[in-house]
């Protein structure tokens, strides 16, 4: 009788250790997920602020007429930059909602909510990456021009404006990379919970 009790207690101990390890792993994954979502919000907000403050007024010489005029470069003059601000704003708003929902998920451990996170994270990543790529192509033309189309570069005249645009695009690219990491992390977490 004593032997059977010892055997059953030895079987219980390793299982409880596995449960404790699994819970600590889930807690670590939750903390990483929450940290990444806060980083998405911070990078989105910073990208918006840097883009919105990208305004520079310079005295420009008009070719062939040789007249100097005061001209202002603003992000609102380029639809791709406006699109980037809209996309990153949506991602920033989503990150706030997902942070709150993530706190709910930690309490209830819902697989359905985790799957919803994965789907929306993929959509947000696509929106931000698409807008970042479009804005990046316009910024590249602004920096280097296009000799085949006869478009000149503008960054030699509007250096601060171009610096703001470049930083904002870099932050947006960082936000889309963070969203990709979140998709991978959430998929891994769901896989661990269902297998």
C-alpha positions in Angstrom: 0.0 0.0 0.0 2.8 2.4 0.9 4.6 1.6 -2.4 1.5 2.5 -4.5 1.2 5.9 -2.7 4.8 6.7 -3.4 4.4 5.8 -7.1 1.3 8.0 -7.5 2.9 10.9 -5.7 6.0 10.6 -8.0 3.7 10.7 -11.0 1.9 13.8 -9.7 5.0 15.9 -9.1 6.4 15.9 -12.7 2.9 16.8 -14.1 2.6 19.7 -11.7 6.0 20.9 -12.8 5.0 20.8 -16.4 1.9 22.9 -15.6 4.0 25.4 -13.8 6.5 25.6 -16.6 3.6 26.0 -19.1 2.1 28.8 -17.0 5.4 30.7 -16.7 5.9 30.3 -20.5 2.4 31.7 -21.1 3.2 34.6 -18.8 6.4 35.4 -20.6 4.7 35.2 -24.0 1.9 37.5 -22.7 4.5 40.1 -21.4 6.3 40.0 -24.8 3.1 40.4 -26.7 2.0 43.3 -24.5 5.4 45.0 -24.8 5.3 44.6 -28.6 1.8 46.2 -28.8 3.0 49.1 -26.7 6.0 49.5 -29.1 3.6 49.5 -32.1 1.6 52.3 -30.5 4.8 54.3 -29.6 6.3 53.9 -33.1 2.9 54.7 -34.8 2.4 57.8 -32.7 5.9 59.0 -33.3 5.6 58.4 -37.0 2.4 60.5 -37.1 3.9 63.4 -35.2 7.1 63.5 -37.3 5.1 63.3 -40.5 2.6 66.0 -39.5 5.4 68.4 -38.4 7.1 68.0 -41.8 6.8 71.5 -43.2 9.5 73.7 -44.7 9.3 77.0 -46.5 12.2 78.0 -48.8 13.0 80.6 -51.4 13.0 78.7 -54.7 14.3 79.9 -58.1 11.9 79.1 -60.9 13.8 77.7 -63.9 13.8 79.5 -67.3 12.2 82.7 -65.7 14.8 83.3 -63.0 12.3 84.5 -60.5 12.6 83.5 -56.8 9.4 82.6 -55.0 8.6 81.5 -51.5 7.4 77.9 -51.6 6.3 75.6 -48.8 6.6 71.8 -48.8 4.0 70.0 -46.6 3.0 66.4 -46.2 -0.6 67.2 -47.2 0.6 68.0 -50.8 1.5 64.4 -51.4 -1.4 61.8 -51.3 1.0 59.0 -50.5 2.1 60.8 -47.3 -1.5 61.5 -46.3 -2.3 57.8 -46.9 0.7 56.8 -44.6 -0.6 59.1 -41.8 -4.1 57.5 -42.2 -2.7 53.9 -42.2 -0.4 54.5 -39.2 -3.2 56.3 -37.3 -5.4 53.2 -37.8 -2.6 51.0 -36.6 -2.0 53.2 -33.6 -5.7 53.2 -32.6 -5.8 49.4 -33.1 -2.8 49.0 -30.9 -4.6 50.8 -28.0 -7.6 48.5 -28.5 -5.4 45.4 -28.7 -3.5 46.3 -25.5 -6.8 46.5 -23.7 -8.1 43.3 -25.3 -4.8 41.6 -24.6 -5.3 42.3 -20.9 -8.8 40.6 -21.2 -7.2 37.7 -23.1 -4.7 37.1 -20.2 -7.6 36.8 -17.8 -9.8 34.5 -19.8 -7.3 32.7 -22.1 -9.7 32.7 -25.0 -8.4 31.0 -28.2 -11.0 32.8 -30.2 -9.7 36.2 -29.1 -6.2 35.1 -29.9 -7.2 33.9 -33.4 -8.9 37.3 -33.9 -5.7 39.0 -32.8 -3.8 37.1 -35.5 -6.3 38.0 -38.2 -6.4 41.7 -37.4 -2.6 41.9 -36.9 -2.2 40.5 -40.4 -4.6 43.1 -41.8 -2.9 45.9 -39.9 0.5 44.8 -41.1 -0.6 44.7 -44.7 -2.1 48.2 -44.4 0.9 49.8 -42.8 3.4 48.0 -45.0 1.5 48.9 -48.1 1.3 52.6 -47.2 5.0 52.6 -46.1 6.1 51.2 -49.4 4.0 53.7 -51.4 5.3 56.7 -49.3 8.9 55.3 -49.5 8.8 55.2 -53.3 7.6 58.8 -53.4 10.3 59.8 -50.9 12.9 58.0 -53.0 11.9 60.1 -56.1 12.0 63.2 -54.0 15.6 62.4 -52.9 17.0 61.1 -56.1 14.6 62.3 -58.8 13.9 60.4 -62.0 16.0 61.4 -65.0 13.9 59.2 -67.4 10.7 61.1 -66.5 12.4 64.4 -66.1 11.6 64.7 -62.4 14.2 66.6 -60.4 15.1 65.9 -56.8 13.8 68.3 -54.1 15.7 67.2 -51.0 18.6 69.6 -51.7 16.1 72.5 -51.3 13.9 71.0 -48.6 16.4 69.1 -46.4 14.4 69.3 -43.1 11.2 68.3 -44.9 12.9 65.2 -46.4 14.5 64.3 -43.1 11.1 64.3 -41.4 9.6 62.2 -44.2 12.5 59.7 -44.0 12.2 59.3 -40.2 8.5 58.9 -40.4 8.8 56.2 -43.1 11.4 54.4 -41.0 9.2 54.4 -38.0 6.3 53.1 -40.0 8.5 50.3 -41.4 9.5 49.5 -37.8 5.8 49.4 -36.8 4.9 47.0 -39.7 7.9 44.7 -38.7 6.6 44.7 -35.1 3.2 43.7 -36.4 4.8 40.8 -38.3 6.5 39.7 -35.1 3.2 39.9 -33.3 1.6 37.7 -35.9 4.3 35.1 -35.5 4.2 35.2 -31.7 0.4 34.9 -31.6 0.4 32.0 -34.0 3.0 30.3 -31.9 1.0 30.9 -28.8 -2.1 29.5 -30.4 -0.2 26.5 -31.7 1.1 25.7 -28.2 -2.3 26.0 -26.7 -4.1 23.8 -29.2 -1.4 21.1 -29.5 
